[in-house]
């Protein structure tokens, strides 16, 4: 089976990307960086929550974190940036 590509459509897609200015490409890169940073922060907060949630109530109290406020403490660390 043969497939045919409409070269005009393929050329337009490539031309669109190549027509981006340096500033537009840099802004896109910055947005992608922000998304990756947010994802990394959320992943780190989830890992911290998982680690702390395994501790005993006594150990959490020793660290000054009531078990009922564990989620708030994690959220605060995530939003302090």
N, C-alpha and C positions, 0 to 999 in steps of 0.2 A: 504494500500500500504506500502510495506516495502522498506526501503532504506538501502543500504549497504555502509559502509565506508571502504575504503582501508586503513587498519591500518598502512601499511608501509608509505603511503603518509602522514597520520596524524602524525605519529611518526617522520618523517623527518622534518616536519614543527616545531614541538615542539622542537626537537633536535637542529634545527638551532638556535632558539631563546635562548635555554639554553646554547648553545656553545659560546655565546657572552662573551667576557671578561668584566671585570668590567670597563676598560677604554672605550671600545666600547659603553657600555650602558651609561656611563657618557657623552661621546661625543654626543650621540643621545639626551640625556636629555638636554644638553646645546643648541643643535640646535633647539629643540622644544621650549626651553625658549626664544631663540632669535626671533623665529617666533611669539610667543605670545607677546613679548615686542614690536615688530614692529607693530603687529595688534593693540595693546593697544594705541601706539603712534598715529597711523593713525586714530583710533576712536576718540581720544581726540582732534586731529587737526580738524576733521570733526565737532565735537560738538562745538569747539571754533568758527569755521567758521560760523556755523549755528547761534550761539549766536550773533556774531558781525554783520552778514549780516542783522539782524533784526533791528539794530540801525539806527538812522537817519544819514543823511550825516553830519549834524552839530555835532552830538555826536562823530562820527568817526573822524572828523577833530579835535575835542577837544582832542581826544586821539592820534592825530598825524598820523592817518591812512586815506589816501585818499581812497574813495570807489574803485577806479580803481586798487589800489594796495593791496586790502584786501587779495586776493589769494596769493600774494607774501609774505606778512607778515606772513600768516599762514604757508606757505611752509618753511619760514626761521625758525620759531619756531620749526617745525618738524625736520629740518635738523641740528639744533644747537647741538644736542647731540653728 
